[in-house]
Amino acid sequence: MTMQCVLDGGRYFEGPRWHAGRLWFVDCWERTLLSLSPSGEREQHAKFDGDTPCGTGILPDGRLVVLTMFRKHLMSYADGRLSPYADLSGIATGTIDDMIIDGLGRAYVGDLGFDMPPPPDRGACGRIILVMPDGAARVVAEGLRFPNGIAVSADHRRLVVAEMDGACLADYDVEPNGDLKLRGRFGSMKSPDGICLDQQGAVWVAAFEKTPSFASTAAGASCSEWKSPAAAPLPAPSAGPSGGHCSA
């Protein structure tokens, strides 16, 4: 596999999503929503005042949703402006970090269970919050060790969470009502961060603390690893025009 840098000069990119012919993502530290064309043209679309954007998702109607970590809000972006989508401050017990939206419009949001920066004795306090299209929110998974990247399959029946402190991937069945049932845990890697699922069901993982690399793994299988040319940790790649169902 050959990799190349397509954009440089950002401070901390997160949440890449391929949508409407462009790669959308945020720069957390600059608090901006950006997109990149296939030819490398960068465009800034929005600025977040007073909070840090992180995870993103795409609704079935084409709106982009971005979470803000500390106020615990989900914001939708359309027609050049940000609008409130959901307020999770009453249900999240800690900082919210990453998210994914499935093809049915259900948003799965990672609740760290503690406020950043991470306390040394944090334990398995992470949760996944489900936000339904009507705005109703509930906890659908608990006992996670620093839930980070989240990926969902194209058929809406499987969800995978990277457990950064657990050094593994938590694998769930998605029930028809959106609830999650733990299948088990698999993979063994240091500090898994952003992830995505490809069309064959393999999980692509970007590691945070080690030399930047991607690992491709399936339940019960060993990892294949590729080193990235990036100089700092990064989210997993998003699906491009060739297809695949990926998330970071």
Salt bridges, closest charged atoms under 4 A:
GLU30 OE2 - ARG11 NH1 3.55
GLU43 OE2 - HIS45 ND1 3.86
ASP61 OD2 - ARG63 NE 2.86
ASP87 OD1 - HIS73 NE2 3.52
ASP102 OD2 - ARG106 NE 2.79
ASP111 OD2 - ARG127 NH2 3.07
GLU163 OE2 - ARG185 NE 2.42
ASP165 OD2 - ARG122 NE 2.46
ASP171 OD1 - ARG158 NE 2.93
ASP171 OD2 - ARG183 NH1 3.55
ASP173 OD1 - ARG183 NE 2.60
ASP179 OD1 - ARG138 NH2 2.86
GLU209 OE1 - LYS190 NZ 3.73
GLU225 OE1 - LYS210 NZ 3.10
